[in-house]
Amino acid sequence: MKKRISFFLAVVMALTFAACSSGGTTTSEEGTTTEETTTEAATEEGSEAASETSTAKSPDNDMVVAMQADVTNLDPHVSSNGVSNTVTNTMYEALVTFDADANIIPMLAKEWTMSEDGLTYTFVLNEGVTFHDGEPFNAEAVIANWERGKADQSLRVYSQTKSWVSAVADSEYQLTITLDAPNNTFLNKLTQVRIVSPKAIEELGKDGLAKQSAGTGPYVFAERVDGGYTKVVRNENYWREGPKVDSLTFKVVPEDGSRIAMLKTGEADIITPVPPIQVEQIEGDSNIVVMNEKGITYRYVTLNKNYTLADGRQPFNDVRVRQAMNYAFDNEAFCQVVFQGYAVKPTSIFSDSIMYYAEQTPYDLDLEKAQALMEEAGYADGFPVTIWVDNTTIEMQGAEFVKQQLAQINIDVTVEPQESTTIADRTALPEDETEVQMWYVNWSSGSYEADGSMRNILHGEKFPPSGYNTAFWNNAEFNQLLDDALVSTDEAEIADLYAQAQAIAWEECPWMFLANDNSITAQRSYVKGLTYKPGGDIVFTTAELDH
């Protein structure tokens, strides 16, 4: 007896535009949510409101998106950052994807079943789909992509498919995947496995795929200038209803003010991200719609429990010190001062947009309690410590706010700004080599699920360089809860296990819990048909330009 999971294809398929977070962001590949949000409704309301007051028209049918950073690689099996995924997601598709509420829906697969033991998934594939190079999409094409990952473990697709024991073509358009163990994140990870033409894999390899497209998506690669732009054009042979705009051009515009200026003049149709401090510059413009969406980015300060003072004491190894730091921090003021209100106070260790979120009792500002805990722990006089932070304006403002707050309990913080690449290298060092003391950082789970929101940053097996647990926190009960939840097939049990895990991490607080960021983008009022998902992802396929 198999548990049937069958969905009919929606009229509109989603292409996700992965939001580019500000500096200091570490992004997971995993996650999803079934929680309905107001994202789509808010988007529609904003667009309608703008259309009532603006008569602006696009001069053409070519959409320009101004972005903070450049694409690093066009091969979807290699690219891993948000900007690269933004572009590759217009050219490549996966077996499944997310709808506007981030529920998993069909894409290249039209339906699937899962065995009761959670070990096998059988997919019925859509027929009549072709890759950009003219090759047919079928079960063998999916297998070729899996085999590419097996042959080269440096590829991102390897980590996404390493739990697959086998992938077998039952027929031309039916595929069965067997896992090494039940895994409740399987479908979430599958949204990240974008399918490349087997012919292109063989003939082009990494070098060739880095420069052109060989997917099934509604857009085809056209041209690219390193550090300048990447352009894709409408796929005239797309297997579904084709896109309504002729082309998408993703321009690299690192300077925040320049992106704002481009939007005001109409040189750009969409800009991302919009720094909170600059929203007021465009909010009153009837030709511009600001999209302020509920985010999934979690902002925190990691506390290395091994940090040792000159006298040999390790303050962050004492839970009372860690709790005191959280009670001394004014989250609401932080959200207002640093993020201009475009962030919310955290109520667990990940956003409530993530599936299996469980609300915790907040660490409300309580200086008396914080001071009492510091005294009880033997640190009434405080101690010196250094916090690492990316050298972008908003990141440094946040770190300086942390410094001011902790001064109230005599913790003397030195803010050390660094290039993001430098911090990435330094935080990847193992426990016995690291120099990290505190790190101002944020995390988002790219596929919206609880395991991806916790494992890589808090599990005891994920100390650098294998993960991002730079607190070097290792709680056996927490680890076991995550491990048990991952292989469970019982929804109630999964929810309970993840709730217990969140409660432990919240109580033990290996971090300072700061905020959940909103995702802010902006578009010209003549841009229609975009749907924004939690975290800032944008559905492009239905986009239109009123021209």
VOTORDO-373710 format. One line per 4 residues: their letters; for each residue x, y, z of C-alpha. Coordinates in Angstrom, 1 decimal, padded with zeros to 4 digits. Each point is the difference from the previous one (the first is absolute). Layout:
a> X:Y:Z ~ ...
***
This chain:
mkkr> 000.0:000.0:000.0 ~ 001.5:003.3:-001.0 ~ -000.8:003.5:001.3 ~ -001.2:001.9:-003.0
isff> 001.3:003.5:-000.5 ~ -001.6:001.3:-003.2 ~ -000.4:003.5:-001.2 ~ -001.4:001.5:-003.2
lavv> 002.2:002.5:-001.7 ~ -000.8:003.5:000.7 ~ -000.7:002.3:-002.9 ~ 003.0:002.0:000.9
malt> 003.3:-001.5:000.9 ~ 002.4:001.8:002.2 ~ 003.5:001.1:-000.6 ~ 001.6:001.2:003.1
faac> 002.1:003.1:000.3 ~ 002.2:-000.7:003.0 ~ 000.4:003.2:002.0 ~ 003.5:001.3:000.4
ssgg> 000.6:000.7:003.6 ~ 002.3:002.7:001.4 ~ 003.5:-000.8:001.0 ~ 000.6:-002.5:002.7
ttts> -002.6:-002.4:-001.2 ~ 000.5:-003.8:-000.1 ~ -002.6:-001.8:-002.0 ~ -001.1:-003.6:000.3
eegt> -001.2:-002.0:-003.0 ~ -002.9:-001.6:001.9 ~ -003.5:000.8:001.2 ~ -003.8:000.7:-000.6
ttee> -003.2:001.1:001.7 ~ -003.6:-000.8:-000.2 ~ -001.1:002.9:002.0 ~ -002.1:002.4:-002.0
ttte> 001.3:003.6:000.1 ~ -001.3:003.3:-001.1 ~ 002.7:000.4:-002.6 ~ -002.0:-000.5:-003.1
aate> -002.9:002.1:001.2 ~ 002.3:002.8:001.0 ~ 001.7:-000.1:-003.4 ~ -003.3:000.2:-001.8
egse> -001.3:002.8:002.2 ~ 003.2:002.0:-000.5 ~ -000.2:-000.3:-003.8 ~ -003.6:000.9:-000.1
aase> 000.6:003.1:002.2 ~ 002.8:001.1:-002.2 ~ -002.0:-000.4:-003.2 ~ -002.7:002.3:001.3
tsta> 002.4:002.9:000.4 ~ 002.5:-000.6:-002.8 ~ -000.3:000.0:-003.8 ~ 003.6:-000.9:-000.6
kspd> 000.7:-002.3:-002.9 ~ 003.1:-002.1:-000.8 ~ 001.8:001.2:-003.1 ~ 000.5:-003.6:-001.2
ndmv> -000.7:-003.6:000.9 ~ 003.4:-000.7:001.4 ~ 000.3:-000.3:003.8 ~ 003.1:001.3:001.9
vamq> 000.8:-001.2:003.5 ~ 002.7:001.9:001.9 ~ 001.8:-002.2:002.5 ~ 002.7:000.5:002.6
advt> 002.4:-002.6:-001.2 ~ 001.0:-002.0:-003.1 ~ -000.6:-003.6:-001.0 ~ 002.8:-002.3:000.8
nldp> -000.9:-003.0:-002.2 ~ -002.9:-000.8:-002.3 ~ 000.3:-003.8:000.6 ~ -002.9:-000.8:002.4
hvss> 002.0:-003.0:001.4 ~ 002.8:002.4:001.0 ~ -001.6:003.3:000.9 ~ -000.9:000.4:003.6
ngvs> -000.5:003.7:000.8 ~ -003.3:001.8:-000.2 ~ 000.9:002.2:-003.0 ~ 001.2:-002.9:-002.1
ntvt> -003.2:-002.0:000.9 ~ -002.1:003.1:-001.0 ~ 001.3:-000.3:-003.5 ~ 000.2:-003.8:-000.4
ntmy> -003.5:-000.4:001.3 ~ -001.3:001.7:-003.1 ~ 001.7:-002.6:-002.2 ~ -000.2:-003.2:002.0
ealv> -002.9:-001.9:001.6 ~ -000.2:-002.8:002.6 ~ -002.4:-002.9:000.4 ~ -001.9:002.0:002.7
tfda> -000.1:003.6:001.1 ~ -001.8:002.3:002.4 ~ -003.2:001.9:-000.6 ~ -000.7:003.5:001.2
dani> -000.6:-001.2:003.6 ~ 003.2:-002.1:-000.2 ~ -001.9:-003.3:-000.1 ~ 001.7:-002.7:-002.2
ipml> -001.8:-000.4:-003.3 ~ 000.9:-001.8:-003.3 ~ 002.3:001.4:-002.7 ~ 001.7:-002.5:-002.3
akew> -001.7:-002.8:001.9 ~ -003.8:000.1:-000.1 ~ -000.6:-002.4:002.9 ~ 001.8:-002.3:002.4
tmse> -000.6:-002.6:002.7 ~ 002.1:-000.8:003.1 ~ 000.2:-003.5:001.6 ~ -001.3:-000.3:003.5
dglt> 003.6:-000.6:001.3 ~ 001.1:003.3:-001.6 ~ 002.8:-001.7:-001.9 ~ -001.3:000.2:-003.6
ytfv> -001.6:002.7:-002.1 ~ -001.5:-000.7:-003.4 ~ -000.4:003.0:-002.4 ~ -002.2:000.2:-003.1
lneg> 001.6:002.5:-002.3 ~ -001.4:002.5:-002.4 ~ 000.3:-001.0:-003.6 ~ 000.9:002.2:-003.0
vtfh> 002.6:002.0:001.9 ~ 003.2:000.9:-001.8 ~ 003.3:001.5:001.2 ~ 001.3:003.2:-001.6
dgep> 002.3:-002.1:-002.2 ~ -002.9:-001.9:-001.4 ~ 000.6:-003.2:002.0 ~ -003.1:-001.7:001.6
fnae> -000.6:000.1:003.7 ~ -000.8:-003.4:001.5 ~ 000.9:-002.3:002.9 ~ 003.4:-000.7:-001.5
avia> 000.8:003.7:000.1 ~ -000.7:000.1:003.7 ~ 002.3:-003.0:000.6 ~ 002.8:001.6:-002.0
nwer> -000.2:003.0:002.3 ~ 000.2:-002.2:003.1 ~ 003.0:-001.9:-001.5 ~ 001.8:003.3:-000.7
gkad> -000.2:000.8:003.7 ~ 001.3:-003.5:001.0 ~ 002.9:000.4:-002.3 ~ 001.1:003.4:001.3
qslr> -000.6:000.7:003.7 ~ 001.2:003.6:-000.4 ~ -003.3:000.8:-001.8 ~ -002.9:001.4:002.0
vysq> -002.3:-002.6:-001.5 ~ 002.0:-002.7:001.9 ~ -001.1:001.4:003.4 ~ -003.6:000.2:-001.3
tksw> -000.1:-003.6:-001.1 ~ 002.5:-001.9:002.1 ~ -002.8:-001.7:002.0 ~ -001.2:-001.7:-003.3
vsav> 000.9:-003.7:-000.1 ~ -001.4:-000.4:-003.4 ~ -002.0:001.7:-002.8 ~ -001.7:-002.4:-002.4
adse> -002.0:000.7:-003.2 ~ -003.2:-002.1:000.3 ~ -000.9:001.3:-003.4 ~ 000.9:003.0:-002.2
yqlt> -002.1:002.3:002.2 ~ 000.0:-001.8:003.4 ~ 002.8:000.1:002.5 ~ 000.6:-001.6:003.4
itld> 002.5:001.4:002.4 ~ 001.1:-002.1:003.1 ~ 001.5:001.7:003.0 ~ 002.5:-001.4:002.5
apnn> -002.4:000.9:002.9 ~ -003.3:001.9:000.4 ~ 000.6:003.7:-000.4 ~ -002.7:002.6:000.6
tfln> 002.0:002.6:-001.9 ~ 000.2:-002.0:-003.2 ~ -002.6:001.9:-002.0 ~ 001.3:003.3:001.3
kltq> 003.5:-000.9:-001.2 ~ -001.4:-001.2:-003.3 ~ -001.2:003.6:-000.8 ~ 003.7:000.8:-000.2
vriv> 000.9:-002.8:-002.4 ~ -000.3:001.8:-003.3 ~ 000.1:-002.2:-003.0 ~ 002.7:000.5:-002.7
spka> 000.0:-001.5:-003.5 ~ 002.0:-003.3:000.1 ~ 001.5:000.9:-003.4 ~ 001.2:003.3:001.4
ieel> 001.5:-001.7:003.1 ~ 002.0:-002.3:-002.3 ~ 001.0:002.4:-002.6 ~ 000.3:003.3:001.8
gkdg> 001.1:-000.9:003.5 ~ 000.5:002.5:002.8 ~ 001.8:002.6:-002.3 ~ -002.7:000.0:-002.6
lakq> -003.0:000.0:002.3 ~ 001.6:002.9:001.9 ~ -000.6:002.1:-003.2 ~ -003.3:-001.2:-001.4
sagt> -003.3:-001.6:000.8 ~ -001.2:-003.6:-000.6 ~ -003.2:-000.2:002.1 ~ -003.7:-000.2:-000.6
gpyv> -000.9:003.4:001.4 ~ -002.0:002.8:-001.6 ~ 003.1:002.1:-000.6 ~ 003.2:-000.7:-002.0
faer> 003.4:001.4:000.6 ~ 000.8:002.9:-002.5 ~ 003.1:001.9:001.1 ~ 002.2:000.9:003.0
vdgg> 002.6:002.5:001.0 ~ 001.9:-000.8:003.2 ~ -000.7:002.6:002.6 ~ -002.5:001.6:-002.3
ytkv> -003.1:-002.0:-000.8 ~ -001.5:-003.3:-001.0 ~ -002.9:-000.1:-002.5 ~ -002.5:-002.8:-000.7
vrne> -002.6:000.0:-002.7 ~ -003.4:-001.6:-000.4 ~ 000.1:-003.7:-000.8 ~ -002.2:-000.2:-003.1
nywr> -000.3:-003.8:000.4 ~ -000.9:-000.1:003.6 ~ -002.2:-002.9:001.0 ~ -002.6:002.0:001.7
egpk> -001.4:003.5:-000.7 ~ 003.0:002.1:-000.6 ~ 001.0:003.1:001.9 ~ -001.6:003.4:-000.8
vdsl> 003.2:002.1:-000.1 ~ 002.6:-000.3:-002.8 ~ 003.1:000.0:002.3 ~ 001.3:000.3:003.5
tfkv> 003.3:001.9:000.5 ~ 001.6:-000.4:003.4 ~ 002.3:003.1:000.5 ~ 002.7:000.1:002.6
vped> -000.4:003.2:002.1 ~ 001.9:-000.4:003.3 ~ -000.7:003.6:001.3 ~ -003.3:000.3:001.8
gsri> -000.6:003.6:-001.1 ~ 000.6:-000.9:-003.7 ~ -002.6:-002.7:000.1 ~ -002.5:002.5:001.5
amlk> 000.8:002.6:-002.7 ~ -000.4:-002.6:-002.8 ~ -003.4:-000.9:001.4 ~ -001.1:003.7:000.2
tgea> 001.0:000.7:-003.6 ~ -001.4:-003.2:-001.4 ~ 003.4:-001.3:-001.0 ~ -000.8:-003.1:002.2
diit> -003.5:-001.6:000.3 ~ 000.9:-001.9:003.2 ~ 002.7:000.5:002.6 ~ 001.2:-002.3:002.8
pvpp> 000.8:000.3:002.8 ~ -001.3:003.4:001.3 ~ 001.8:001.0:003.1 ~ -002.5:000.9:002.7
iqve> 001.5:003.5:000.6 ~ -000.7:000.8:-003.7 ~ -003.6:-001.1:-000.2 ~ -001.3:003.5:000.8
qieg> 001.8:001.4:-003.1 ~ -002.4:-001.9:-002.3 ~ -003.1:-000.7:002.2 ~ -001.9:003.1:-001.1
dsni> 000.6:-000.4:-003.7 ~ -003.2:-001.1:-001.8 ~ 002.0:-001.6:-002.7 ~ 001.7:-002.4:002.4
vvmn> -001.3:-002.9:002.1 ~ 002.0:-001.1:003.1 ~ -000.4:-003.7:000.8 ~ 000.5:-000.5:003.8
ekgi> -000.3:-003.7:000.4 ~ 000.2:-002.2:003.1 ~ 003.5:-001.4:000.0 ~ 001.6:-003.3:000.9
tyry> 003.5:001.4:000.8 ~ 001.0:-000.4:003.6 ~ 002.5:002.4:001.4 ~ 002.1:-000.9:003.0
vtln> 003.4:000.2:001.7 ~ 001.8:-003.3:000.4 ~ 001.8:-000.4:003.4 ~ 003.1:-002.3:-000.1
knyt> -000.2:-002.0:003.2 ~ 003.7:-000.5:-000.2 ~ 000.9:003.7:000.2 ~ 002.6:000.3:002.7
ladg> 000.9:003.1:002.0 ~ 003.5:000.8:001.1 ~ -000.7:-001.5:003.4 ~ -001.1:-003.3:-001.5
rqpf> -003.7:000.4:000.5 ~ -002.5:-000.8:-002.8 ~ -003.0:002.4:000.4 ~ -002.1:-001.4:-002.9
ndvr> 000.3:-003.5:001.4 ~ -002.4:001.2:002.8 ~ -003.6:000.0:-001.0 ~ -000.7:002.7:002.5
vrqa> 002.3:002.4:-001.9 ~ -001.7:-000.9:-003.3 ~ -003.4:000.6:001.5 ~ 001.1:003.2:001.6
mnya> 001.1:001.3:-003.4 ~ -003.5:-000.7:-001.5 ~ -001.8:001.6:002.9 ~ 002.2:003.1:-000.4
fdne> -000.8:000.3:-003.7 ~ -003.0:002.2:-001.1 ~ -001.3:-001.8:-003.1 ~ -002.8:002.4:-000.7
afcq> 002.4:003.0:000.1 ~ 002.4:-001.9:-002.3 ~ -002.8:-000.7:-002.5 ~ -000.9:003.7:000.0
vvfq> 003.4:001.6:000.1 ~ 002.0:-002.2:-002.3 ~ -002.7:-001.3:-002.3 ~ -002.5:002.9:000.1
gyav> -002.7:-002.4:001.1 ~ 000.6:-002.4:-002.9 ~ 000.8:-002.9:002.4 ~ -001.8:-001.7:002.9
kpts> 001.0:-001.3:003.4 ~ 000.9:-003.7:-000.1 ~ -002.2:-002.5:001.9 ~ 002.0:-003.1:-000.8
ifsd> 003.2:-001.0:-001.6 ~ -001.4:000.3:-003.5 ~ -002.8:002.0:-001.8 ~ -003.7:-000.9:000.5
simy> -000.1:-000.3:-003.8 ~ 001.9:-003.3:000.3 ~ -001.9:-003.2:000.4 ~ 000.0:-001.5:003.5
yaeq> 000.7:003.4:001.6 ~ -000.8:-000.1:003.8 ~ -000.5:003.2:001.9 ~ 002.3:000.6:003.0
tpyd> -000.3:002.5:002.9 ~ 002.0:003.1:-001.1 ~ 003.0:001.3:001.7 ~ -001.6:003.4:000.9
ldle> 002.3:002.8:001.0 ~ 000.7:-000.4:003.7 ~ 003.3:001.7:001.1 ~ -000.4:-000.9:003.6
kaqa> -000.3:-003.7:-000.8 ~ 002.9:000.3:-002.4 ~ 002.2:001.6:002.6 ~ -001.0:-002.6:002.6
lmee> 000.9:-002.8:-002.3 ~ 003.3:001.5:-000.8 ~ 000.8:000.4:003.7 ~ -001.2:-003.5:000.8
agya> 002.4:-001.3:-002.7 ~ 002.9:002.0:001.4 ~ 000.1:002.6:-002.8 ~ -001.5:003.0:001.7
dgfp> 003.0:002.1:-001.3 ~ -000.5:-001.3:-003.5 ~ 002.8:-001.0:-002.4 ~ 001.4:001.1:-003.4
vtiw> -001.0:-001.7:-003.2 ~ 000.3:000.6:-003.8 ~ -002.9:-000.4:-002.4 ~ 000.6:-000.7:-003.7
vdnt> -002.3:001.7:-002.5 ~ -000.2:000.5:-003.8 ~ 001.2:003.5:-001.0 ~ -003.4:001.2:-001.4
tiem> -001.8:002.9:001.5 ~ -003.0:-001.7:001.3 ~ 002.0:-002.9:001.4 ~ 002.4:002.3:001.9
qgae> -002.9:002.0:001.3 ~ -001.5:-003.2:001.4 ~ 003.3:-001.0:001.6 ~ 000.4:003.4:001.6
fvkq> -003.5:-000.3:001.4 ~ 001.0:-003.3:001.6 ~ 003.1:001.7:001.4 ~ -002.1:002.8:001.6
qlaq> -002.5:-002.5:001.5 ~ 002.6:-002.3:001.6 ~ 001.8:003.0:001.5 ~ -002.9:000.2:002.4
inid> 001.2:-003.3:001.6 ~ 003.7:001.0:-000.2 ~ 000.8:-002.1:-003.0 ~ 002.6:002.0:-002.0
vtve> -000.5:-000.8:-003.7 ~ 002.5:000.9:-002.7 ~ -001.7:000.0:-003.4 ~ 002.3:-001.4:-002.7
pqes> -001.4:000.5:-003.6 ~ 001.4:-002.2:-002.7 ~ -000.6:-000.9:-003.6 ~ -002.6:-002.7:-000.3
ttia> 002.4:-002.3:-001.8 ~ 002.5:000.4:002.9 ~ -002.6:-000.8:002.6 ~ -001.1:-003.0:-002.0
drta> 003.5:-001.4:000.0 ~ 000.6:000.7:003.7 ~ -003.3:-001.5:001.2 ~ 000.7:-003.1:-002.0
lped> 003.0:-000.9:002.2 ~ -000.4:-003.0:002.3 ~ -000.5:000.3:003.8 ~ 003.7:-000.3:000.9
etev> 001.0:002.7:-002.5 ~ -002.8:002.6:000.0 ~ 000.4:003.5:001.4 ~ -003.7:000.8:-000.1
qmwy> -001.4:001.4:003.3 ~ -003.3:001.5:-001.1 ~ -001.3:000.1:-003.6 ~ -002.8:002.3:-001.2
vnws> -001.7:-002.1:-002.6 ~ -003.3:-001.1:-001.5 ~ -001.4:-003.2:-001.4 ~ -002.7:-001.0:-002.4
sgsy> -001.3:-003.4:-000.9 ~ -000.3:000.0:-003.8 ~ -002.6:-002.8:-000.1 ~ -002.0:001.1:003.0
eadg> 000.2:-002.9:002.4 ~ 000.9:-000.5:003.7 ~ 003.0:-002.4:-000.4 ~ 001.7:002.4:-002.5
smrn> -000.7:002.8:002.5 ~ 001.8:-001.7:002.9 ~ 002.3:-002.8:-000.9 ~ 002.8:001.8:-001.9
ilhg> 000.3:002.7:002.6 ~ -000.7:-001.8:003.3 ~ 000.4:-003.8:-000.3 ~ 003.1:-001.4:001.8
ekfp> 001.2:-001.6:-003.2 ~ 000.1:003.3:-001.8 ~ 003.0:001.7:001.4 ~ 002.0:001.8:-002.7
psgy> 001.1:-000.8:-002.5 ~ -002.8:-002.6:-000.5 ~ -002.7:002.6:001.1 ~ -000.5:003.4:001.5
ntaf> -000.4:-000.8:003.7 ~ 002.5:002.7:000.9 ~ -001.3:000.0:003.6 ~ 001.4:-003.5:000.3
wnna> -003.1:-000.9:002.0 ~ -000.6:-003.7:000.3 ~ -003.1:-001.2:001.8 ~ -000.5:-003.7:-000.3
efnq> -003.8:000.2:000.6 ~ -000.4:002.7:-002.6 ~ 002.1:-002.0:-002.6 ~ -002.1:-003.2:000.6
lldd> -003.3:001.9:-000.4 ~ 001.1:001.3:-003.4 ~ 001.2:-003.4:-001.1 ~ -003.2:-001.7:001.1
alvs> -002.2:002.6:-001.7 ~ 001.9:-000.3:-003.2 ~ -000.9:-003.7:-000.5 ~ -003.5:000.1:001.4
tdea> -003.0:-000.4:-002.3 ~ -002.6:001.0:002.6 ~ -000.9:003.7:-000.3 ~ -001.1:000.4:003.6
eiad> 003.2:-001.6:001.3 ~ 002.2:002.1:-002.3 ~ -001.7:003.2:001.2 ~ 000.4:-001.0:003.7
lyaq> 003.7:-000.9:-000.5 ~ 000.8:003.3:-001.7 ~ -001.9:001.9:002.7 ~ 002.1:-001.7:002.7
aqai> 003.2:000.9:-001.9 ~ -001.0:003.6:-000.3 ~ -000.8:000.2:003.7 ~ 003.4:-001.4:000.9
awee> 002.0:002.4:-002.2 ~ -002.1:002.9:001.1 ~ 000.6:-000.7:003.7 ~ 003.7:-000.8:-000.5
cpwm> 000.4:003.0:-002.4 ~ 003.3:-000.6:-001.7 ~ -000.7:003.2:-001.8 ~ -001.3:003.5:000.7
flan> -003.4:000.0:-001.7 ~ -000.4:003.3:-001.9 ~ -002.7:000.1:-002.6 ~ -001.8:-001.5:-003.0
dnsi> 000.6:002.3:-003.0 ~ -002.7:001.0:-002.5 ~ 000.8:-000.4:-003.7 ~ -000.3:003.4:-001.8
taqr> 000.0:000.3:-003.8 ~ -001.5:002.7:-002.2 ~ -001.5:000.2:-003.5 ~ -001.4:002.5:-002.5
syvk> -003.8:000.2:000.2 ~ -000.3:-001.3:-003.6 ~ 001.5:-003.4:001.0 ~ -002.9:-002.5:000.4
glty> -000.4:-003.6:000.9 ~ 002.9:-000.5:002.4 ~ -000.8:-002.1:003.1 ~ 002.4:000.3:003.0
kpgg> 000.6:-003.0:002.2 ~ 001.2:000.0:003.7 ~ 003.6:001.0:000.1 ~ -000.3:002.2:-003.2
divf> -000.1:-002.6:-002.7 ~ -001.8:001.3:-003.1 ~ -002.1:-001.9:-002.5 ~ 001.2:001.3:-003.4
ttae> -001.9:-002.2:-002.5 ~ -003.2:002.0:000.2 ~ 001.7:003.4:-000.1 ~ -001.3:002.7:-002.4
ldh> 001.0:003.5:-000.9 ~ -002.7:002.4:-000.7 ~ 001.4:001.7:-003.1
***
